[in-house]
Amino acid sequence: MSGLFTLSPARAAHLRRIRRRTWAAVALCFAARGLAAVPGILLPGMASALDEAGAVCVSSDCSRKTAHDRS
């Protein structure tokens, strides 16, 4: 029985490949963002560079002084 939404086997396989690659890209981006959230994992020198540059802490329980406190 062929209907309006019936796909050929080749077209169905093509769409499965696209869906699989899309989810792989989503997983890769998720992993990269997770690693980037931990300072020093991806770029080891960046954690100390951020401290030297005076990165601003926006957390309410942050013990470091913010840029507004320094001036």
C-alpha positions in Angstrom: 0.0 0.0 0.0 1.6 3.3 -1.0 0.5 6.4 0.7 1.2 10.1 0.5 4.0 9.8 3.1 5.7 6.7 1.8 9.4 7.0 1.2 11.6 4.9 -1.1 14.2 2.8 0.8 17.0 5.0 -0.6 15.3 8.2 0.6 14.6 6.7 4.0 18.2 5.6 4.4 19.4 9.1 3.4 17.1 10.7 6.0 18.4 8.3 8.7 22.0 9.2 7.9 21.2 12.9 8.1 19.4 12.4 11.5 22.3 10.3 12.8 24.9 12.9 11.8 22.7 15.7 13.2 22.5 14.0 16.6 26.3 13.3 16.5 26.9 17.0 15.9 24.6 17.9 18.8 26.4 15.4 21.1 29.8 16.8 20.0 28.7 20.4 20.7 27.3 19.3 24.1 30.6 17.7 25.1 32.6 20.7 23.9 30.4 23.1 25.9 30.7 20.9 29.0 34.5 20.8 28.7 34.6 24.6 28.1 32.7 25.2 31.3 35.6 23.9 33.4 38.4 26.4 33.3 41.7 25.0 32.3 40.5 21.8 30.6 40.6 22.8 26.9 43.1 25.6 27.2 45.3 25.1 30.3 46.8 28.5 30.2 43.4 30.3 30.1 42.5 29.8 33.7 45.5 31.7 34.9 45.1 34.3 32.2 41.6 34.9 33.3 42.7 35.4 36.9 45.4 37.9 35.8 43.0 39.8 33.6 40.6 40.3 36.5 37.6 38.3 35.2 34.4 39.5 36.8 32.5 37.1 39.0 28.7 37.5 38.6 27.7 35.1 41.3 26.1 36.5 44.4 28.2 34.2 46.7 31.5 35.0 44.9 34.3 35.8 47.4 36.4 37.7 44.8 35.9 41.4 44.3 34.1 42.4 41.1 35.2 45.1 38.7 32.8 47.5 40.4 34.3 46.9 43.8 37.8 47.7 42.5 37.0 51.2 41.3 
